């Protein structure tokens, strides 16, 4: 007797773990997408987008930067960076001023309001990371961070 597709689907073993073990690129893409969705949901609940948080964090750490430098360092598309900076400026978290080193460009600077907003957002990050990476031990999280840093340092694959 023939089985319906739905019954056959339920009876099949899960294939994705095998695929992920064989294809690290697929596993990394799917894991990245899952973490990105969780980060977006967390950011929405906090009222500060992921890109906005990253921009505020970089400006706080390194000082005024051009939008181009922010875009390149944070790996955020230039067109997206414009809207991220527009939103932050509208909220009073950054200001754009002529870049004294290059009058053709603008330097983006974090404001006191931006520093307060960043501090509030940063306070919720440890709990978010614990939740997002709950399946990993602290040692595994450290190793994953080191491996990802190594992959990102080398740029694109050969």
N, C-alpha and C positions, 0 to 999 in steps of 0.2 A: 504494500500500500504506500502510495506517495505521500510525502510529508509536505505541509505547506511551508512556504518561505519563512514565515514568522516562527514556526516551531523549530525549523532547522537552524534559524539564526540563534535562538535561545540555547540550543544544544551545543553549539560550536564553542570551542575554547577561545579565550581571549587571545587575539593575535598581536595586538599592539606591543606588548612587552617583548615579544620575540623580534618584531621589526625594530623597535628602539634599541635593542641590544646589538643588532646587526648594522644599523644605520644611525650613527651618532649625530649626523646632521639633522635627521628627522626628529630624533629625541630632543636635541637642543632647541630646535624650532618650536616644537610643541610645548616644551617646558617654558621657554621664553614667552610664548603666547599666553600660557596659563598665568605666569607671574605678572605679565603686563596687564592682563584683565583684572587681576586682584589689585594691582597697584592703582589702576584707573578707578576701580570701585572705592578703594580706600581714599584716594585723592578727592573723589567726588563727595564722599562723606565729610571730608575735612574742609572742603570748599577751596582747595588750592590744587590746581592741576599738577600732574607729574612734571611737565616741562617747566611750569612756573616755579615749582619747588627747586628744580635743578638749577634754574637761572639764578634764583635768589641765593642758593647755596654757593654757587661759583662766585658770584659778585661779592658775597660776604667773605669768601676765602681769599680771593685774589685781587679784589678791587675793581675799579671801572674797566670795562671791556667794550669793544665794538660788538655789534650784533653778529658780525661775521666770525669773530673769535669765539663768541658764545656758541654759535651754530656749529662751528668746526669742533670745538672741544667737547661739547655735549652730544655731538652726533644727532642734531636736530636740523631737519631740512630748513633752509634759509627762509622759505615762504612761511613755514610754520613759526619760525623764530620771530618774524615780524608781528604776527598776531599774539604770540606769547608776551612779547615786550609791550605791545599796545595795551593788552589787558592789565599787565602789571603796572604800567604807567597810569592808566585810567583809575586803578585802585589806589594809587599813591605809593606803591611799593618800590618803584624805581623812577628815575628821571633820566631823560636823554639830554646830553649837552654836547656841544661841538667838541670834537676830539682835538685837544691842543697840539698833538703831534701830527694830525692830518685833518685839516679843516674841512675836507670833503666828507668825512665820516662823523658819526656820533659815538660818544662813549655812553654806555648805560651804567648808571650808578645806583646802588641800593640806597634806600632812604631809611630813616629810623623806623618808619611804619613797616617797611619791608623786613627789617631785622626782627621786629616784634612778631611779624607774621611767620617768618622763618622759624623762630624759636618755638612758637606754638606748634607748627607743623612737625618740627624735629622731635618734639616730645612724644609724638605718637608712633614714630618710626620703629623703635625696638619691638613694640607689641605687634605691629604689622609684620615685621620680618620673622618674628617667632611663629606667627600664624601661617605665613606664606611658606615657610621652610620647616614646618613642624615635623615632617617625616625624616629630617636629617638631624644627626647629633651635632653638637658644637664643633667637634673635630671635622666631621664631614662638611659642615658649612664653611669652615676655614679652608679646607682643601678645595672645595668647589670655587670659592672666591679666588684662590691662588691660580687654579687652572683657567678660570675665565679671564683673569688678568693677563695671563700668559698668552691666551688666544687673541685677546684684544691688542696686546703689544705688537704682535707679529703682523697685524693687519689682515689682509685677505688671504685665503688659502692659496697654496702653490698651484 
